[in-house]
Amino acid sequence: MREAATRYIECVADEKLILITLLVKLGVAAAVASALARGRTFQRLLFAEHRRHRQTAAMLAFFLIPLMLGVLVRITVPNFLAADISFEATILLGLLVGPGWAMLGGAALSTPALLHAEYLTLPFNVALGLAAGSLGRFMEMEEIWSFTPFIDLSLYRWIRRNLRQPRIDRQILMLFLIAAFEVVHEWIARLYPRRLFALLSNTLWLQMLAWLCAPMVVGIALKVWNALRIELKLEEQKRLLLEARLDALQRQINPHFLFNTLNSIASLVRTRPEKAREMTVKLANILRALLKDHDSYVPLREELRFTDDYLDIEVVRFGTEKLRVTKQIAPETLDLPVPSILLQPLIENSIKHGLEPRLKGGTITLSSRIVGDRLLIEVADDGVGIDIRPQNSVRRTGAGIGMKNVRERLEVLYGNQASFRVVSSPGRGTQVLIELPLETR
């Protein structure tokens, strides 16, 4: 009896040591959770809606390797008890991956303790994994992610809420069950000194702090990961929003182009039916290309092929004597990716607002080249030009629809990595300069 009492006294830690340990334990939990959250692989495994067995095993490895080292540090380094958060880790595994995997993880975490003759650690961790996993099955995942140990302490609000619609407050249930697991943990550690590790104190208020520390450690880890989960969701929603915006801009281009082309065909049906037929065939080629499923990016070669059909329509409409096209395309740029339907709105702008007002027409020049790590594309005309001073903006002249769409699409696809500039002199023509990074995001 005396020997058992001596052992028990040795297991009861100093009050100052317990306070420091509890504080450091919270920091260790936050540090480990943050370190794990930085890994892209861990993020994918943690937030996957459905995991295969291999993926769950890989996720367990992320947990077990650092936390088993923590148990080993607690055993080998005197008075550094805060490194061991295997109790809370087993609960987290139960909540996130279910009872079976949590029992396996708890058993693995007990290995260093077993080597230190703490033989009750294995059965206790297995039982804890089963209990925590059963709790996780009872809770909704959103309730688990939103768990916080800082509950609403307003008794009035709690009673009022439950009088309206009586229900089990699962957040409070989760808090008290985790604390209850810690109470049982401490009770067994007192019964069997040195066979199961727990922070023990003879001071009631200090022991109560130890009980509450467990749900706080679990809550800190969940808070760190939930913040990351929300951030990733926001990034995904932002990406979907950008894609929807890009689709809307493309749909805005297509009807605008179709309307102008059909007007051109209508003007030729009676006077030049063969030309109207030729234009209809070209239009069919363009519509076929538009209706095909294609990515946001296409090779420049394909984009030029698309604009050739459009230019053929416009040459038929205006005549070769009024509309001339020259190309200065560097061969090495033909296979580089560019946004689809990039050039046609700019060419349409040049024809409608640059060359059409001139009685003698003019020339459109398309050019491309590589300068450093940038692809430079130029659409130029020698038409009437536009006034692009702030007080007479491009939009006011009526020439800004195509340019505005192209500018917005470049912003959506490249952010600030792309450049779009318009240089124009009234009476001398307009030049649109586009710079794109060679590697798309």
C-alpha positions in Angstrom: 0.0 0.0 0.0 2.8 2.4 1.0 4.6 1.6 -2.3 1.4 2.3 -4.3 0.8 5.6 -2.5 4.4 6.7 -3.2 3.9 5.9 -6.9 0.6 7.9 -6.8 2.3 11.0 -5.2 5.1 10.8 -7.9 2.4 10.9 -10.6 0.7 14.0 -9.3 2.4 17.0 -10.9 3.3 20.3 -9.3 0.6 23.0 -9.7 2.8 25.4 -11.6 3.9 22.6 -13.9 0.3 21.7 -14.7 -0.6 25.3 -15.5 2.4 25.7 -17.8 1.7 22.4 -19.4 -2.0 23.2 -20.1 -0.9 26.5 -21.7 1.8 24.9 -23.8 -0.5 22.1 -24.7 -2.9 24.6 -26.4 0.1 26.1 -28.3 1.3 22.6 -29.4 -2.2 21.8 -30.7 -2.4 25.0 -32.7 1.2 24.5 -34.0 0.6 20.9 -35.1 -2.8 21.7 -36.7 -1.3 24.7 -38.6 1.7 22.7 -39.7 -0.5 19.9 -41.0 -2.8 22.4 -42.7 0.1 23.8 -44.9 0.4 20.5 -46.8 -1.7 20.4 -50.0 -1.9 16.6 -49.8 -3.2 16.7 -46.2 -5.8 19.4 -47.2 -7.1 17.2 -50.0 -7.3 14.2 -47.7 -8.9 16.1 -44.8 -11.6 17.8 -46.8 -12.4 14.9 -49.2 -16.1 14.1 -49.1 -15.4 10.4 -49.8 -12.1 8.7 -49.0 -10.8 5.4 -50.1 -9.1 3.2 -47.5 -5.7 4.1 -48.9 -6.5 7.8 -48.6 -7.7 7.4 -45.0 -4.5 5.4 -44.2 -2.4 8.3 -45.7 -4.3 10.8 -43.6 -3.7 8.7 -40.5 0.0 8.8 -41.2 0.0 12.6 -41.2 -1.5 12.5 -37.8 0.5 9.7 -36.3 4.0 10.5 -37.2 4.3 13.9 -35.4 2.0 12.9 -32.5 3.9 9.6 -31.8 7.1 11.7 -31.6 5.2 13.9 -29.1 4.5 10.9 -26.9 8.2 9.9 -27.1 9.3 13.4 -26.2 7.0 13.4 -23.2 8.5 10.1 -22.0 12.2 11.0 -22.6 12.3 14.8 -21.8 11.7 15.5 -18.0 8.7 17.8 -17.2 7.8 18.4 -20.9 4.4 16.8 -20.7 2.6 19.1 -23.1 4.1 17.3 -26.2 1.7 14.4 -25.6 -1.7 15.2 -27.1 -2.5 11.6 -28.1 -5.7 11.7 -26.1 -7.1 14.7 -28.0 -5.7 13.3 -31.3 -7.6 10.0 -30.9 -10.8 12.0 -30.3 -10.2 14.1 -33.4 -9.6 10.9 -35.4 -12.9 9.5 -34.1 -14.8 12.7 -35.1 -13.2 12.9 -38.6 -12.7 9.4 -39.8 -14.9 7.2 -37.7 -14.5 4.6 -35.0 -12.6 1.9 -36.9 -9.8 4.1 -38.1 -9.7 6.0 -34.7 -9.2 2.7 -32.8 -6.4 1.9 -35.2 -4.8 5.3 -34.8 -5.2 5.3 -31.0 -3.5 1.9 -30.9 -0.6 3.3 -33.0 -0.3 6.3 -30.7 0.0 4.1 -27.7 3.1 2.3 -29.0 5.7 4.6 -27.3 3.8 4.5 -24.1 3.7 0.7 -24.1 7.5 0.7 -24.4 7.5 2.8 -21.3 5.4 0.2 -19.4 2.2 2.3 -19.6 0.2 -0.9 -20.5 -3.3 0.6 -20.1 -2.7 3.1 -22.8 -3.5 0.6 -25.6 -6.9 -0.6 -24.4 -7.8 2.9 -23.2 -7.0 4.5 -26.6 -8.9 1.8 -28.5 -11.9 2.3 -26.3 -11.6 6.1 -26.6 -11.4 5.8 -30.4 -14.6 3.7 -30.4 -16.4 6.2 -28.2 -15.2 9.3 -30.1 -16.0 7.6 -33.5 -19.5 6.8 -32.2 -19.9 10.5 -31.2 -18.7 11.5 -34.7 -21.3 9.3 -36.3 -24.0 11.0 -34.2 -22.9 14.5 -35.1 -23.3 16.2 -38.5 -20.0 17.1 -40.2 -20.9 20.8 -40.2 -21.5 20.6 -36.4 -18.1 19.0 -36.0 -16.3 21.7 -38.1 -18.1 24.5 -36.2 -17.4 23.0 -32.8 -16.1 25.5 -30.3 -15.5 25.1 -26.5 -16.6 28.7 -26.1 -20.3 28.0 -25.8 -23.1 30.6 -25.4 -23.2 31.0 -21.6 -26.5 32.9 -21.6 -28.9 30.6 -19.7 -31.8 32.9 -20.7 -31.1 32.5 -24.4 -30.5 28.8 -24.1 -33.9 28.3 -22.3 -35.7 30.5 -24.7 -34.3 28.7 -27.7 -35.2 25.3 -26.3 -38.7 26.3 -25.2 -39.5 27.3 -28.8 -38.2 24.1 -30.3 -36.9 21.5 -27.8 -33.8 19.8 -29.2 -30.5 18.3 -28.3 -27.8 21.0 -28.4 -25.1 18.8 -30.0 -22.4 21.4 -29.5 -22.9 21.4 -25.8 -23.2 17.6 -25.8 -19.9 17.3 -27.6 -18.2 19.7 -25.2 -19.4 17.8 -22.1 -18.7 14.3 -23.6 -15.1 15.2 -24.4 -14.7 16.6 -20.9 -16.3 13.4 -19.5 -13.8 11.3 -21.5 -11.0 13.3 -19.8 -12.6 12.7 -16.4 -12.6 8.9 -17.0 -9.1 9.2 -18.3 -7.9 10.9 -15.1 -9.9 8.4 -12.9 -8.2 5.4 -14.5 -4.8 7.1 -14.2 -5.3 7.6 -10.5 -6.4 4.0 -10.0 -3.4 2.6 -11.9 -0.4 5.0 -11.4 2.3 4.8 -14.1 0.1 2.5 -16.3 -1.7 5.3 -18.0 -0.5 8.9 -18.4 -2.7 11.9 -17.4 -2.2 15.2 -15.8 -3.2 14.8 -12.1 -3.6 17.3 -9.4 -5.0 17.3 -5.9 -6.4 20.8 -6.4 -9.9 20.6 -7.7 -10.0 23.9 -9.7 -6.7 22.9 -11.4 -8.0 19.4 -12.2 -11.1 21.0 -13.7 -8.9 23.1 -15.9 -7.3 19.9 -17.1 -10.7 18.5 -17.9 -11.6 21.6 -19.9 -8.3 21.7 -21.7 -9.2 18.5 -23.7 -12.2 20.1 -25.5 -10.2 23.3 -26.0 -7.4 21.4 -27.7 -9.9 19.6 -29.9 -11.7 22.9 -30.6 -8.4 24.7 -31.6 -7.5 22.0 -34.1 -11.0 22.1 -35.6 -11.0 25.9 -35.7 -7.7 26.0 -37.6 -8.8 23.4 -40.1 -12.3 24.9 -40.5 -10.8 28.3 -41.2 -8.7 26.7 -44.0 -11.8 24.8 -45.2 -13.8 28.1 -45.5 -10.9 29.8 -47.3 -10.6 26.9 -49.8 -14.4 27.0 -50.4 -14.2 30.8 -51.0 -11.4 30.2 -53.5 -13.4 27.6 -55.3 -16.5 29.9 -55.4 -14.3 32.7 -56.7 -13.0 30.4 -59.4 -16.5 29.3 -60.4 -17.6 33.0 -60.4 -14.7 33.9 -62.7 -15.6 31.0 -65.0 -19.2 32.1 -65.1 -18.2 35.6 -65.8 -16.0 34.5 -68.7 -18.8 32.4 -70.1 -21.1 35.5 -69.9 -18.5 37.6 -71.7 -18.2 35.0 -74.5 -22.0 34.8 -74.9 -22.0 38.6 -75.1 -19.5 38.5 -78.0 -21.3 35.8 -80.0 -24.8 37.5 -80.5 -23.1 40.8 -81.2 -21.0 39.2 -84.0 -23.9 37.2 -85.3 -26.2 40.2 -85.5 -23.7 42.2 -87.6 -23.0 39.2 -90.0 -26.6 38.5 -90.6 -27.2 42.2 -91.4 -24.4 41.9 -94.0 -25.9 38.8 -95.6 -29.3 40.4 -95.6 -28.0 43.4 -97.6 -26.6 41.1 -100.3 -29.4 38.5 -100.7 -31.1 40.4 -103.5 -28.3 42.2 -105.2 -25.5 39.6 -105.0 -27.0 36.2 -104.0 -23.8 34.2 -104.8 -21.8 36.4 -102.5 -24.6 36.0 -99.9 -24.3 32.2 -100.3 -20.6 32.4 -99.8 -21.0 34.5 -96.7 -23.6 32.0 -95.4 -21.2 29.1 -95.8 -18.5 31.1 -94.0 -20.9 32.0 -91.2 -21.9 28.3 -90.9 -18.2 27.5 -90.4 -17.9 30.1 -87.7 -21.1 29.0 -85.9 -19.9 25.4 -86.0 -16.6 26.4 -84.3 -18.6 28.4 -81.7 -20.9 25.5 -80.9 -18.0 23.1 -80.4 -16.9 22.5 -76.8 -13.6 24.3 -76.4 -11.4 25.4 -73.6 -10.8 29.0 -72.5 -7.5 28.8 -74.4 -6.8 27.8 -78.0 -3.6 27.8 -80.1 -3.0 31.0 -81.9 -3.1 29.0 -85.2 -6.8 28.0 -84.4 -7.7 31.5 -83.4 -6.3 32.9 -86.7 -8.3 30.3 -88.6 -11.4 31.5 -86.9 -10.7 35.1 -87.7 -10.0 34.2 -91.4 -13.6 33.1 -91.8 -14.8 36.3 -90.3 -12.4 38.4 -92.5 -13.5 36.5 -95.6 -17.1 37.5 -94.8 -16.1 41.1 -94.4 -14.0 41.2 -97.6 -17.0 39.9 -99.5 -19.1 42.6 -98.0 -16.7 45.5 -98.5 -14.8 44.3 -101.6 -11.1 43.6 -101.9 -10.5 47.2 -103.0 -11.8 48.7 -99.7 -10.7 46.1 -97.2 -7.1 44.7 -97.3 -5.6 42.4 -94.7 -1.9 41.9 -94.0 -0.4 39.4 -91.5 3.0 39.4 -89.8 2.7 36.3 -87.7 5.9 34.8 -86.3 5.9 31.0 -86.9 7.0 30.3 -83.3 3.9 31.9 -82.0 1.4 29.8 -83.9 1.2 27.0 -81.3 1.1 29.3 -78.2 -2.2 29.3 -76.3 -4.3 32.5 -76.4 -7.9 33.2 -75.1 -10.5 31.9 -77.6 -12.4 34.6 -79.6 -9.7 37.1 -78.8 -9.0 38.7 -82.2 -12.4 38.8 -83.8 -14.0 41.5 -81.6 -11.0 43.7 -82.2 -11.0 43.2 -86.0 -14.8 43.9 -86.0 -14.1 47.1 -84.1 -11.4 48.1 -86.6 -13.7 47.5 -89.5 -16.8 49.1 -88.1 -15.3 52.2 -86.4 -12.0 52.6 -88.2 -12.4 51.6 -91.9 -16.1 51.7 -92.6 -16.3 55.5 -92.1 -13.5 56.0 -94.7 -14.7 56.2 -98.3 -11.6 54.5 -99.6 -11.5 51.8 -96.9 -8.1 50.7 -95.6 -5.9 48.0 -94.3 -6.0 45.8 -91.2 -2.7 44.4 -89.9 -2.4 41.4 -87.7 1.0 40.7 -86.1 2.5 38.5 -83.4 5.9 38.0 -81.9 7.7 36.9 -78.8 9.6 39.4 -76.7 11.3 37.9 -73.7 8.8 35.8 -71.8 5.8 37.7 -73.3 3.6 37.1 -76.4 2.8 40.3 -78.2 -0.2 40.5 -80.4 -1.2 43.6 -82.4 -4.4 44.5 -84.3 -3.9 47.7 -86.2 -5.8 49.7 -88.8 -5.2 52.9 -90.8 -8.8 54.1 -90.5 -10.2 57.3 -89.0 -9.0 56.6 -85.5 -10.8 57.2 -82.2 -10.5 59.8 -79.5 -9.4 57.9 -76.4 -9.0 60.9 -74.0 -10.8 60.4 -70.6 -13.5 63.0 -71.5 -14.2 61.2 -74.8 -13.9 57.6 -73.7 -13.9 54.6 -76.1 -17.3 53.6 -74.7 -18.8 56.9 -75.8 -17.7 56.6 -79.3 -19.6 53.3 -79.7 -16.3 51.5 -80.4 -15.8 50.1 -76.9 -18.0 47.0 -76.9 -15.5 44.6 -78.4 -12.5 46.2 -76.6 -14.3 46.2 -73.3 -15.1 42.5 -73.6 -11.5 41.6 -74.6 -10.1 43.7 -71.7 -12.4 42.1 -69.2 -11.7 38.6 -70.4 -8.0 39.2 -70.1 -8.5 40.4 -66.5 -10.5 37.2 -65.7 -8.0 34.8 -67.3 -4.7 36.5 -66.4 -5.3 39.1 -63.7 -2.6 41.7 -63.8 -0.2 39.4 -65.8 -1.7 40.5 -69.1 -1.6 44.0 -70.7 -4.1 45.6 -73.0 -3.3 49.0 -74.6 -5.0 51.1 -77.3 -3.0 53.7 -79.2 -5.0 55.8 -81.6 -4.6 59.1 -83.5 -7.7 60.7 -85.1 -7.3 60.4 -88.9 -4.3 58.1 -88.8 -5.7 54.8 -87.3 -5.9 52.7 -84.2 -3.5 50.1 -82.8 -4.5 47.6 -80.1 -1.5 46.0 -78.3 -1.9 42.8 -76.2 0.8 41.3 -74.1 0.3 37.8 -72.6 2.5 35.7 -70.5 3.9 32.7 -72.3 2.7 30.3 -69.7 -1.0 30.5 -68.9 -2.1 29.9 -65.3 
